[in-house]
């Protein structure tokens, strides 16, 4: 996610100030209440960690975001600019971002968001196009998207306040499945789609196993369901175009155990605490 420098007027303590900036107090949401999330222990209980991991866990951004902020000289420890991410720390004490102390993280939260087509999965766009943060309710806490959906792709986008959890969900090694439905024009057979289970190489980029099934066809238009675990940039569109199809609509319907279901376009809903805890426990096995 692209980060922006926060405005000069800022609160005295920040849990996370990149991307969306500070917000007014929000109303309670379903699933809120006293923290009982055993999958998100306090940072102090996790032992010494590198600064990018500490700040990602605190919701400042992904590890990559934090490493970039270190390169820009925006992070300091006890008043000294941090020049490289290697120092091991056991707490957030003394860490500042753009001169502001970093607040201790709250327990991990996960939200389902029905992203519409016609908006970017980014904090802002230099071209002035609409982003997901123009669509999301303004009273949400600061959240980061799990992976991306293209400008013209719609469907399920997970959002979290925990940069480490975001990274875990995105890594191909975690094996978290993503399911898409694509409306495409052209000629294709189920046999051709089944060949994708072996993976495919396109323009020297290797795409891994894809489980693809032809749902229904009307003339040369068809709906195809595809499940994959890598989620490379524009993967579904590129693979289908490689097979000679023109994709006119693409919807992500599932990410891991979480489905789009009947979530209205543009709506956002918190994942219940128990469901999130059970999911994280299964991922850890």
C-alpha positions, 0 to 999 in steps of 0.5 A: 500500500502506498503511504503518504506523509502525515500532515504537520498537525498530529496527535501526541501519540500515534498507533499508525499515521500512514495512509489514512491519517488520524480519525475521529472516534468511531462508533463500536462495531460488532465484535468489539469489546474487551480484548480476548485475542490470544493470537495477538499477544503484547509485543513485550511478550514476543521477545526482541524483534527487528524494528520493521516487525515491531512497527508492522505489528503496531499497525504502522505499515507492512515491513516493506513500508517501514523499511522504506520509512527508515531509508527516508529517515522518518523513524528515530529511537530515543531521538536518534534517526534509525539508519538501518532496520537491524537493531533488536528491540523488546518494546516500542519505548523510544520509537518515533515516526515523524517525531511522534511516539508510537502507541502500543498496538491493539489486538488484531482485527480483520474486516471483510470489504466488498470493493467496487470496480473503479477504485484503487487499492492504495492510500492515494493516487497521483492521477487523482483516481478514487481509492478504497479509502474514498469508499470506506466509512470514515469512522473505521480505525486505520486499516491496511489491505491484505493484497490488492485488487486491480482498479477494475476488479471487484469483490472481497478485500480483507483489511487488517490493523496488523502488518504482520498478519497482513504479511502472513496472509499474503505470502504464497508459502502460507498457502491461503487460497483466493477464489475468483469468478471471471466473465470472459469472451472467447473459446475455451474448454474444461480440458484446457482449464484443467491443464492450469493445475500444472501451472503455466509460464507467460512471458518468462513469469511462472504462475503456480497451480490454478484450479479452474472450472467452467461454470456456465456458457452462453454462446462465446461468453462464459463464467469461470471459477479459479482458485489459486494461492500465489496472487501475483500481479494481474494473475487471473487476467494474464492467465485467461488472456494467455488462453485467448479469452477477453475478461470483461468482469472479475470478482474475488469471492473468497480469501482463505476461509472468508467469503464475499457472501451477500456483503453489499457493494462498498460495505465493510464488516468486521470478522467476529473475534472467535472466527478470527482466532480459530482461523489464526490457530489453524494457520499456525498448525 
